Amino acid sequence: MFKKILIPTDGSALATQAAMEGIELAKKVGAEVVCIFVAGENQAAVFDFAHAKTDNHWPTDAEYERAVKGAAKEFMTPVREAATAAGVKLTEQAYISNSPALYIVSAAEKNGCDLIYMASRGRAGWEKMLLGSVAAQVVTASPIPVLIYKVKKEQLPPKTQPVVYPDLIPMV
């Protein structure tokens, strides 16, 4: 049936629960999993901050990349642990882009995946109305099957600790 499943995560409880179910599916069908995290681009290079205080700064691209890798590692920890416990081969990848849906589809194609398994929710409110749901964009853009897992409230894992972004100077 499926040999390689792409599971995107944003670290939210909804995405994590969907990822856990995706790992279970992979175990049942004998597939391996590629788990990806797509972070928004660093906006520091877009704006001129010459007027800002010098004691605080926006992260450089290198600082931002380190922070994204740290966040991805943290977000993928429960997925990694579930895959290990289930005996499912897991590959982890992180990307930086303001077009998460396109990177999800691109990563699936690049990694030879034959299914994308993702949560049904992400953005909310105005952001969803203006930009559309990432899941809907993936379904529209993907040439391979996309399974959208609708997470029920009672299935949500307990709230996790907030992610601490390493090597970034807090902004005032």
C-alpha positions in Angstrom: 0.0 0.0 0.0 2.1 3.0 1.2 5.8 2.7 1.5 6.9 6.2 2.7 4.6 8.7 4.5 5.3 12.4 4.9 4.1 13.8 8.2 4.4 17.6 8.7 4.3 19.0 12.2 4.2 22.5 13.6 4.6 21.4 17.2 1.0 22.0 18.1 -1.0 19.5 20.1 -3.2 18.9 17.0 -0.3 18.2 14.7 1.4 16.0 17.3 -1.8 13.9 17.8 -2.1 13.5 14.0 1.6 12.5 13.8 1.0 9.8 16.5 -1.8 8.4 14.4 0.4 8.6 11.3 3.1 6.6 13.0 0.4 4.0 13.8 -0.6 3.8 10.2 3.0 3.5 9.1 3.5 0.6 11.5 0.4 -1.2 10.3 1.3 -0.9 6.6 5.1 -1.3 7.1 6.0 2.2 5.8 8.8 4.5 6.8 8.1 8.1 7.8 9.6 11.5 6.8 8.6 14.1 9.4 9.1 17.8 8.5 8.8 21.1 10.2 8.4 24.3 8.1 9.2 27.6 9.9 8.4 31.0 8.5 11.2 33.0 7.1 13.4 35.3 9.2 12.0 38.8 8.6 15.0 40.6 9.9 16.6 41.0 6.4 13.4 42.5 5.0 13.2 45.5 7.4 15.6 48.3 8.2 16.2 48.3 11.9 18.9 51.1 12.0 16.6 53.1 14.3 16.3 50.2 16.8 18.2 50.0 20.1 21.6 48.4 19.7 21.3 46.3 22.9 18.6 44.1 21.3 18.7 42.8 17.8 16.7 40.6 15.4 18.3 37.3 14.9 20.8 36.9 12.1 20.0 34.3 9.5 22.5 31.9 11.2 20.9 32.5 14.6 17.4 32.0 13.2 18.5 28.8 11.4 19.9 27.5 14.7 16.7 28.4 16.5 14.5 26.7 13.8 16.6 23.5 14.1 16.2 23.6 17.8 12.5 24.1 17.6 12.2 21.3 15.0 14.1 18.9 17.2 11.8 19.8 20.1 8.6 19.5 18.1 9.7 16.2 16.6 10.6 14.6 19.9 7.2 12.9 20.5 7.1 11.8 16.9 10.7 10.4 17.2 9.8 8.6 20.4 6.6 7.1 18.9 8.4 5.9 15.8 11.2 4.3 17.8 8.6 2.5 20.1 6.7 1.3 17.0 9.8 0.2 15.1 9.1 2.7 12.3 12.1 4.2 10.4 12.0 8.0 10.7 13.8 10.7 8.9 13.5 14.3 10.2 13.8 17.5 8.2 13.4 21.2 8.8 12.8 23.9 6.3 12.4 27.7 6.3 9.7 29.2 4.1 6.7 31.4 4.2 4.9 28.9 1.9 4.6 25.8 4.2 2.1 24.0 1.9 4.4 24.2 -1.1 7.4 23.0 1.0 5.3 20.1 2.4 4.4 19.0 -1.2 7.9 19.6 -2.4 9.4 17.5 0.5 7.0 14.7 -0.2 8.1 14.6 -3.9 11.8 15.0 -3.1 11.7 12.1 -0.5 9.7 9.8 -2.8 6.7 9.7 -0.4 3.5 8.2 -1.6 1.2 9.7 1.1 1.0 13.0 3.1 -0.6 12.5 6.5 -1.5 15.7 8.3 -3.8 17.3 10.9 -6.9 19.2 9.8 -6.3 22.3 11.7 -3.6 24.9 12.1 -4.3 28.5 11.3 -7.3 30.2 12.9 -9.3 33.4 12.6 -8.2 36.1 10.2 -5.0 34.3 9.3 -7.0 31.3 8.1 -9.5 33.5 6.2 -6.8 35.5 4.5 -4.3 32.8 3.8 -6.4 29.6 3.8 -5.6 26.4 5.7 -2.3 24.8 5.0 -4.1 21.4 4.8 -6.4 22.7 2.1 -3.4 24.2 0.2 -1.6 20.8 0.4 -4.6 18.9 -0.8 -4.9 21.3 -3.8 -1.2 21.3 -4.7 -0.2 17.7 -4.1 0.0 15.1 -6.9 0.1 12.3 -4.3 -2.7 11.3 -1.9 -3.2 13.4 1.2 -4.9 12.0 4.3 -6.3 14.7 6.6 -6.6 13.5 10.1 -9.4 15.3 12.0 -8.4 15.5 15.6 -11.1 15.3 18.3 -10.7 17.3 21.4 -10.7 14.3 23.7 -7.8 12.8 21.8 -5.5 15.8 22.3 -2.3 15.1 24.3 -1.7 17.1 27.5 -0.3 20.6 26.9 3.4 20.5 26.5 6.0 23.0 27.8 6.6 26.1 25.7 9.6 25.7 23.4 12.6 27.8 24.3 14.4 29.1 21.2 18.1 28.8 21.9 20.7 31.5 21.1 18.2 34.3 20.6 18.3 37.5 22.5 14.9 38.4 23.9 13.4 41.5 22.4 11.9 44.2 24.6 
